Amino acid sequence: MNAFLFMLPAAFGLALAGLVAFLWALKSGQFEDPQGDASRILMDGDDPE
């Protein structure tokens, strides 16, 4: 029972930290252009000009 009383608030704290991190990433624009990032990785930047 002692372990349960420690683990329950720890689980809620970690869930809250994950939610705050996700909302921060959403607000800072981390998910603005996922399609551009997906196509940018396929481009070859070593083309001689």
PDB file of N, CA, C and O in Angstrom:
ATOM      1  N   MET A   1       0.820  -1.194   0.000  1.00  0.00           N
ATOM      2  CA  MET A   1       0.000   0.000   0.000  1.00  0.00           C
ATOM      3  C   MET A   1       0.866   1.262   0.000  1.00  0.00           C
ATOM      4  O   MET A   1       0.487   2.266  -0.603  1.00  0.00           O
ATOM      5  N   ASN A   2       2.023   1.224   0.667  1.00  0.00           N
ATOM      6  CA  ASN A   2       2.906   2.384   0.682  1.00  0.00           C
ATOM      7  C   ASN A   2       3.418   2.716  -0.717  1.00  0.00           C
ATOM      8  O   ASN A   2       3.527   3.887  -1.082  1.00  0.00           O
ATOM      9  N   ALA A   3       3.730   1.687  -1.492  1.00  0.00           N
ATOM     10  CA  ALA A   3       4.222   1.923  -2.851  1.00  0.00           C
ATOM     11  C   ALA A   3       3.148   2.569  -3.706  1.00  0.00           C
ATOM     12  O   ALA A   3       3.451   3.432  -4.530  1.00  0.00           O
ATOM     13  N   PHE A   4       1.913   2.170  -3.526  1.00  0.00           N
ATOM     14  CA  PHE A   4       0.801   2.741  -4.285  1.00  0.00           C
ATOM     15  C   PHE A   4       0.634   4.220  -3.962  1.00  0.00           C
ATOM     16  O   PHE A   4       0.362   5.022  -4.855  1.00  0.00           O
ATOM     17  N   LEU A   5       0.793   4.581  -2.713  1.00  0.00           N
ATOM     18  CA  LEU A   5       0.639   5.981  -2.321  1.00  0.00           C
ATOM     19  C   LEU A   5       1.763   6.854  -2.880  1.00  0.00           C
ATOM     20  O   LEU A   5       1.595   8.064  -3.025  1.00  0.00           O
ATOM     21  N   PHE A   6       2.900   6.248  -3.191  1.00  0.00           N
ATOM     22  CA  PHE A   6       3.990   6.991  -3.813  1.00  0.00           C
ATOM     23  C   PHE A   6       3.854   7.019  -5.341  1.00  0.00           C
ATOM     24  O   PHE A   6       4.109   8.045  -5.972  1.00  0.00           O
ATOM     25  N   MET A   7       3.456   5.897  -5.923  1.00  0.00           N
ATOM     26  CA  MET A   7       3.419   5.773  -7.378  1.00  0.00           C
ATOM     27  C   MET A   7       2.265   6.537  -8.020  1.00  0.00           C
ATOM     28  O   MET A   7       2.414   7.025  -9.140  1.00  0.00           O
ATOM     29  N   LEU A   8       1.146   6.655  -7.366  1.00  0.00           N
ATOM     30  CA  LEU A   8       0.001   7.352  -7.955  1.00  0.00           C
ATOM     31  C   LEU A   8       0.294   8.834  -8.191  1.00  0.00           C
ATOM     32  O   LEU A   8       0.060   9.307  -9.303  1.00  0.00           O
ATOM     33  N   PRO A   9       0.789   9.590  -7.216  1.00  0.00           N
ATOM     34  CA  PRO A   9       1.139  10.989  -7.509  1.00  0.00           C
ATOM     35  C   PRO A   9       2.297  11.109  -8.504  1.00  0.00           C
ATOM     36  O   PRO A   9       2.341  12.059  -9.285  1.00  0.00           O
ATOM     37  N   ALA A  10       3.219  10.170  -8.485  1.00  0.00           N
ATOM     38  CA  ALA A  10       4.314  10.209  -9.442  1.00  0.00           C
ATOM     39  C   ALA A  10       3.792  10.013 -10.867  1.00  0.00           C
ATOM     40  O   ALA A  10       4.265  10.672 -11.793  1.00  0.00           O
ATOM     41  N   ALA A  11       2.839   9.128 -11.047  1.00  0.00           N
ATOM     42  CA  ALA A  11       2.246   8.902 -12.371  1.00  0.00           C
ATOM     43  C   ALA A  11       1.490  10.136 -12.837  1.00  0.00           C
ATOM     44  O   ALA A  11       1.588  10.520 -14.002  1.00  0.00           O
ATOM     45  N   PHE A  12       0.745  10.752 -11.949  1.00  0.00           N
ATOM     46  CA  PHE A  12       0.024  11.974 -12.319  1.00  0.00           C
ATOM     47  C   PHE A  12       1.000  13.108 -12.643  1.00  0.00           C
ATOM     48  O   PHE A  12       0.758  13.892 -13.561  1.00  0.00           O
ATOM     49  N   GLY A  13       2.077  13.196 -11.906  1.00  0.00           N
ATOM     50  CA  GLY A  13       3.080  14.222 -12.168  1.00  0.00           C
ATOM     51  C   GLY A  13       3.751  14.040 -13.519  1.00  0.00           C
ATOM     52  O   GLY A  13       3.964  15.011 -14.245  1.00  0.00           O
ATOM     53  N   LEU A  14       4.087  12.791 -13.863  1.00  0.00           N
ATOM     54  CA  LEU A  14       4.697  12.526 -15.166  1.00  0.00           C
ATOM     55  C   LEU A  14       3.721  12.786 -16.307  1.00  0.00           C
ATOM     56  O   LEU A  14       4.111  13.299 -17.356  1.00  0.00           O
ATOM     57  N   ALA A  15       2.460  12.436 -16.106  1.00  0.00           N
ATOM     58  CA  ALA A  15       1.446  12.706 -17.129  1.00  0.00           C
ATOM     59  C   ALA A  15       1.270  14.213 -17.324  1.00  0.00           C
ATOM     60  O   ALA A  15       1.138  14.682 -18.454  1.00  0.00           O
ATOM     61  N   LEU A  16       1.266  14.952 -16.250  1.00  0.00           N
ATOM     62  CA  LEU A  16       1.141  16.405 -16.337  1.00  0.00           C
ATOM     63  C   LEU A  16       2.360  17.015 -17.029  1.00  0.00           C
ATOM     64  O   LEU A  16       2.219  17.939 -17.830  1.00  0.00           O
ATOM     65  N   ALA A  17       3.548  16.508 -16.727  1.00  0.00           N
ATOM     66  CA  ALA A  17       4.760  17.006 -17.378  1.00  0.00           C
ATOM     67  C   ALA A  17       4.732  16.716 -18.879  1.00  0.00           C
ATOM     68  O   ALA A  17       5.153  17.557 -19.673  1.00  0.00           O
ATOM     69  N   GLY A  18       4.253  15.561 -19.273  1.00  0.00           N
ATOM     70  CA  GLY A  18       4.131  15.227 -20.684  1.00  0.00           C
ATOM     71  C   GLY A  18       3.128  16.114 -21.393  1.00  0.00           C
ATOM     72  O   GLY A  18       3.358  16.530 -22.529  1.00  0.00           O
ATOM     73  N   LEU A  19       2.026  16.405 -20.740  1.00  0.00           N
ATOM     74  CA  LEU A  19       1.014  17.284 -21.321  1.00  0.00           C
ATOM     75  C   LEU A  19       1.553  18.697 -21.479  1.00  0.00           C
ATOM     76  O   LEU A  19       1.324  19.335 -22.507  1.00  0.00           O
ATOM     77  N   VAL A  20       2.265  19.192 -20.478  1.00  0.00           N
ATOM     78  CA  VAL A  20       2.847  20.533 -20.553  1.00  0.00           C
ATOM     79  C   VAL A  20       3.884  20.591 -21.671  1.00  0.00           C
ATOM     80  O   VAL A  20       3.942  21.581 -22.401  1.00  0.00           O
ATOM     81  N   ALA A  21       4.704  19.549 -21.818  1.00  0.00           N
ATOM     82  CA  ALA A  21       5.710  19.529 -22.884  1.00  0.00           C
ATOM     83  C   ALA A  21       5.045  19.501 -24.256  1.00  0.00           C
ATOM     84  O   ALA A  21       5.513  20.168 -25.179  1.00  0.00           O
ATOM     85  N   PHE A  22       3.971  18.749 -24.403  1.00  0.00           N
ATOM     86  CA  PHE A  22       3.259  18.705 -25.678  1.00  0.00           C
ATOM     87  C   PHE A  22       2.627  20.044 -26.005  1.00  0.00           C
ATOM     88  O   PHE A  22       2.701  20.498 -27.147  1.00  0.00           O
ATOM     89  N   LEU A  23       2.009  20.683 -25.030  1.00  0.00           N
ATOM     90  CA  LEU A  23       1.390  21.986 -25.274  1.00  0.00           C
ATOM     91  C   LEU A  23       2.436  23.039 -25.595  1.00  0.00           C
ATOM     92  O   LEU A  23       2.193  23.914 -26.425  1.00  0.00           O
ATOM     93  N   TRP A  24       3.602  22.972 -24.950  1.00  0.00           N
ATOM     94  CA  TRP A  24       4.685  23.909 -25.264  1.00  0.00           C
ATOM     95  C   TRP A  24       5.152  23.713 -26.706  1.00  0.00           C
ATOM     96  O   TRP A  24       5.356  24.691 -27.426  1.00  0.00           O
ATOM     97  N   ALA A  25       5.322  22.462 -27.136  1.00  0.00           N
ATOM     98  CA  ALA A  25       5.762  22.182 -28.497  1.00  0.00           C
ATOM     99  C   ALA A  25       4.708  22.642 -29.502  1.00  0.00           C
ATOM    100  O   ALA A  25       5.050  23.142 -30.574  1.00  0.00           O
ATOM    101  N   LEU A  26       3.452  22.479 -29.169  1.00  0.00           N
ATOM    102  CA  LEU A  26       2.371  22.918 -30.046  1.00  0.00           C
ATOM    103  C   LEU A  26       2.359  24.432 -30.175  1.00  0.00           C
ATOM    104  O   LEU A  26       2.164  24.965 -31.268  1.00  0.00           O
ATOM    105  N   LYS A  27       2.567  25.124 -29.066  1.00  0.00           N
ATOM    106  CA  LYS A  27       2.554  26.586 -29.076  1.00  0.00           C
ATOM    107  C   LYS A  27       3.780  27.164 -29.769  1.00  0.00           C
ATOM    108  O   LYS A  27       3.687  28.225 -30.385  1.00  0.00           O
ATOM    109  N   SER A  28       4.921  26.497 -29.685  1.00  0.00           N
ATOM    110  CA  SER A  28       6.145  27.034 -30.270  1.00  0.00           C
ATOM    111  C   SER A  28       6.285  26.716 -31.749  1.00  0.00           C
ATOM    112  O   SER A  28       7.277  27.105 -32.366  1.00  0.00           O
ATOM    113  N   GLY A  29       5.318  26.020 -32.333  1.00  0.00           N
ATOM    114  CA  GLY A  29       5.323  25.786 -33.772  1.00  0.00           C
ATOM    115  C   GLY A  29       6.090  24.564 -34.222  1.00  0.00           C
ATOM    116  O   GLY A  29       6.550  24.526 -35.363  1.00  0.00           O
ATOM    117  N   GLN A  30       6.244  23.581 -33.388  1.00  0.00           N
ATOM    118  CA  GLN A  30       6.994  22.385 -33.758  1.00  0.00           C
ATOM    119  C   GLN A  30       6.263  21.528 -34.784  1.00  0.00           C
ATOM    120  O   GLN A  30       6.894  20.733 -35.481  1.00  0.00           O
ATOM    121  N   PHE A  31       4.945  21.675 -34.889  1.00  0.00           N
ATOM    122  CA  PHE A  31       4.154  20.825 -35.770  1.00  0.00           C
ATOM    123  C   PHE A  31       3.562  21.613 -36.935  1.00  0.00           C
ATOM    124  O   PHE A  31       2.525  21.224 -37.471  1.00  0.00           O
ATOM    125  N   GLU A  32       4.194  22.704 -37.334  1.00  0.00           N
ATOM    126  CA  GLU A  32       3.632  23.572 -38.362  1.00  0.00           C
ATOM    127  C   GLU A  32       3.726  22.986 -39.761  1.00  0.00           C
ATOM    128  O   GLU A  32       2.765  23.092 -40.522  1.00  0.00           O
ATOM    129  N   ASP A  33       4.839  22.375 -40.130  1.00  0.00           N
ATOM    130  CA  ASP A  33       5.036  21.920 -41.506  1.00  0.00           C
ATOM    131  C   ASP A  33       5.554  20.479 -41.546  1.00  0.00           C
ATOM    132  O   ASP A  33       6.694  20.256 -41.954  1.00  0.00           O
ATOM    133  N   PRO A  34       4.752  19.507 -41.137  1.00  0.00           N
ATOM    134  CA  PRO A  34       5.249  18.133 -41.150  1.00  0.00           C
ATOM    135  C   PRO A  34       5.452  17.590 -42.563  1.00  0.00           C
ATOM    136  O   PRO A  34       6.323  16.745 -42.770  1.00  0.00           O
ATOM    137  N   GLN A  35       4.675  18.052 -43.535  1.00  0.00           N
ATOM    138  CA  GLN A  35       4.829  17.567 -44.901  1.00  0.00           C
ATOM    139  C   GLN A  35       6.143  18.070 -45.512  1.00  0.00           C
ATOM    140  O   GLN A  35       6.818  17.331 -46.228  1.00  0.00           O
ATOM    141  N   GLY A  36       6.497  19.307 -45.232  1.00  0.00           N
ATOM    142  CA  GLY A  36       7.755  19.846 -45.738  1.00  0.00           C
ATOM    143  C   GLY A  36       8.955  19.131 -45.155  1.00  0.00           C
ATOM    144  O   GLY A  36       9.932  18.876 -45.859  1.00  0.00           O
ATOM    145  N   ASP A  37       8.889  18.804 -43.878  1.00  0.00           N
ATOM    146  CA  ASP A  37       9.982  18.069 -43.248  1.00  0.00           C
ATOM    147  C   ASP A  37      10.110  16.671 -43.839  1.00  0.00           C
ATOM    148  O   ASP A  37      11.216  16.154 -43.991  1.00  0.00           O
ATOM    149  N   ALA A  38       8.978  16.065 -44.170  1.00  0.00           N
ATOM    150  CA  ALA A  38       9.014  14.718 -44.734  1.00  0.00           C
ATOM    151  C   ALA A  38       9.645  14.718 -46.121  1.00  0.00           C
ATOM    152  O   ALA A  38      10.363  13.781 -46.472  1.00  0.00           O
ATOM    153  N   SER A  39       9.393  15.736 -46.899  1.00  0.00           N
ATOM    154  CA  SER A  39       9.986  15.769 -48.242  1.00  0.00           C
ATOM    155  C   SER A  39      11.410  16.311 -48.215  1.00  0.00           C
ATOM    156  O   SER A  39      12.205  15.970 -49.092  1.00  0.00           O
ATOM    157  N   ARG A  40      11.752  17.132 -47.249  1.00  0.00           N
ATOM    158  CA  ARG A  40      13.097  17.700 -47.165  1.00  0.00           C
ATOM    159  C   ARG A  40      14.148  16.628 -46.891  1.00  0.00           C
ATOM    160  O   ARG A  40      15.292  16.763 -47.326  1.00  0.00           O
ATOM    161  N   ILE A  41      13.781  15.578 -46.185  1.00  0.00           N
ATOM    162  CA  ILE A  41      14.755  14.538 -45.868  1.00  0.00           C
ATOM    163  C   ILE A  41      15.132  13.739 -47.117  1.00  0.00           C
ATOM    164  O   ILE A  41      16.197  13.124 -47.158  1.00  0.00           O
ATOM    165  N   LEU A  42      14.260  13.745 -48.142  1.00  0.00           N
ATOM    166  CA  LEU A  42      14.543  13.003 -49.360  1.00  0.00           C
ATOM    167  C   LEU A  42      15.380  13.789 -50.354  1.00  0.00           C
ATOM    168  O   LEU A  42      15.911  13.209 -51.301  1.00  0.00           O
ATOM    169  N   MET A  43      15.508  15.089 -50.160  1.00  0.00           N
ATOM    170  CA  MET A  43      16.277  15.911 -51.083  1.00  0.00           C
ATOM    171  C   MET A  43      17.770  15.692 -50.877  1.00  0.00           C
ATOM    172  O   MET A  43      18.250  15.560 -49.751  1.00  0.00           O
ATOM    173  N   ASP A  44      18.490  15.657 -51.995  1.00  0.00           N
ATOM    174  CA  ASP A  44      19.927  15.466 -51.942  1.00  0.00           C
ATOM    175  C   ASP A  44      20.591  16.846 -51.980  1.00  0.00           C
ATOM    176  O   ASP A  44      20.477  17.557 -52.979  1.00  0.00           O
ATOM    177  N   GLY A  45      21.266  17.220 -50.930  1.00  0.00           N
ATOM    178  CA  GLY A  45      21.883  18.525 -50.856  1.00  0.00           C
ATOM    179  C   GLY A  45      23.301  18.550 -51.410  1.00  0.00           C
ATOM    180  O   GLY A  45      23.967  19.582 -51.325  1.00  0.00           O
ATOM    181  N   ASP A  46      23.785  17.436 -51.981  1.00  0.00           N
ATOM    182  CA  ASP A  46      25.154  17.359 -52.468  1.00  0.00           C
ATOM    183  C   ASP A  46      25.263  17.597 -53.974  1.00  0.00           C
ATOM    184  O   ASP A  46      26.277  17.245 -54.576  1.00  0.00           O
ATOM    185  N   ASP A  47      24.248  18.182 -54.585  1.00  0.00           N
ATOM    186  CA  ASP A  47      24.282  18.433 -56.034  1.00  0.00           C
ATOM    187  C   ASP A  47      25.328  19.473 -56.378  1.00  0.00           C
ATOM    188  O   ASP A  47      25.325  20.558 -55.797  1.00  0.00           O
ATOM    189  N   PRO A  48      26.217  19.176 -57.303  1.00  0.00           N
ATOM    190  CA  PRO A  48      27.176  20.202 -57.729  1.00  0.00           C
ATOM    191  C   PRO A  48      26.450  21.260 -58.587  1.00  0.00           C
ATOM    192  O   PRO A  48      25.555  20.937 -59.368  1.00  0.00           O
ATOM    193  N   GLU A  49      26.846  22.483 -58.426  1.00  0.00           N
ATOM    194  CA  GLU A  49      26.157  23.547 -59.157  1.00  0.00           C
ATOM    195  C   GLU A  49      26.916  23.991 -60.376  1.00  0.00           C
ATOM    196  O   GLU A  49      26.463  24.881 -61.096  1.00  0.00           O
TER     197      GLU A  49
END
